[in-house]
């Protein structure tokens, strides 16, 4: 806490985005499309490896990065990702299964 009683964000540890911190075990992407989609996630989220069942937000994603992701998906794959809802955790496999061309 700071002297004024606020949270001292600089004193907090850096988030752990490693595989060990994730709830899901790594599941390799199965198809060429899933592999390319995992690469896009990896680039946007700046993480080394993205599995097919990894949650976008658990990997450090946020709503602004999600918008960038949707734009990349639309330009690279010509898909419109429709499956993400606030109540459902988004995975790369979910995104592909709920997309339309």
C-alpha positions in Angstrom: 0.0 0.0 0.0 1.1 3.5 -0.6 1.2 6.2 2.0 -2.2 7.4 0.7 -3.7 4.0 1.2 -3.8 3.0 -2.4 -2.5 -0.2 -3.9 1.2 0.1 -4.9 1.1 -1.5 -8.3 4.8 -1.2 -8.8 5.3 -3.4 -5.7 3.2 -6.3 -7.2 5.1 -9.2 -8.8 5.0 -9.6 -12.5 2.2 -11.9 -13.7 3.2 -15.5 -14.5 2.2 -16.3 -18.0 4.1 -19.6 -18.1 2.5 -23.0 -18.9 2.8 -24.0 -15.3 0.4 -21.2 -14.3 -2.3 -22.2 -16.7 -5.3 -24.4 -15.7 -5.3 -26.4 -18.9 -2.7 -28.9 -20.0 -1.0 -28.2 -23.4 -3.0 -29.7 -26.3 -1.2 -29.3 -29.6 -3.2 -27.8 -32.5 -4.3 -30.6 -34.8 -4.7 -29.0 -38.2 -2.8 -26.5 -40.2 -5.5 -23.9 -39.5 -5.3 -24.5 -35.8 -1.5 -24.2 -35.9 -1.6 -20.9 -37.8 -4.3 -19.6 -35.4 -2.1 -20.6 -32.4 0.8 -18.7 -34.1 -1.4 -15.6 -34.4 -2.3 -15.8 -30.7 1.4 -16.4 -29.8 2.4 -13.2 -31.7 -0.3 -11.0 -30.2 0.0 -12.3 -26.6 3.8 -12.6 -26.8 3.8 -16.1 -25.4 6.0 -18.9 -26.7 3.5 -21.7 -27.2 -0.3 -21.7 -27.5 -2.3 -24.9 -27.3 -5.7 -25.6 -28.8 -7.5 -25.4 -25.5 -5.6 -22.5 -23.9 -7.8 -19.6 -22.7 -7.1 -16.3 -24.4 -7.5 -14.3 -21.1 -5.4 -16.8 -19.1 -2.6 -16.2 -21.5 -2.7 -12.5 -20.8 -5.3 -11.4 -23.3 -7.7 -8.5 -22.8 -10.5 -6.9 -24.6 -8.3 -4.6 -26.7 -6.1 -7.5 -27.7 -9.2 -9.5 -28.6 -10.3 -6.8 -31.0 -6.8 -7.0 -32.6 -7.1 -10.7 -32.8 -10.5 -10.6 -34.5 -9.1 -8.2 -37.1 -6.1 -10.5 -37.8 -8.4 -13.5 -38.0 -10.6 -11.7 -40.5 -7.7 -10.5 -42.6 -5.6 -13.7 -42.6 -8.4 -16.4 -42.6 -11.4 -14.5 -43.9 -13.4 -15.6 -40.9 -15.7 -13.8 -38.6 -15.3 -15.2 -35.1 -18.8 -15.4 -33.5 -18.4 -17.9 -30.7 -16.9 -15.8 -27.9 -19.3 -14.7 -25.2 -18.5 -13.2 -21.8 -19.8 -16.4 -20.1 -17.6 -18.8 -22.1 -13.8 -19.0 -21.9 -12.3 -18.4 -25.4 -9.9 -20.9 -26.8 -8.4 -21.0 -30.3 -10.4 -24.2 -31.0 -13.6 -22.3 -29.9 -12.8 -19.5 -32.2 -12.5 -21.7 -35.3 -15.6 -23.8 -34.5 -17.7 -20.7 -34.1 -16.5 -18.8 -37.2 -18.0 -18.2 -40.5 -16.5 -17.3 -43.9 
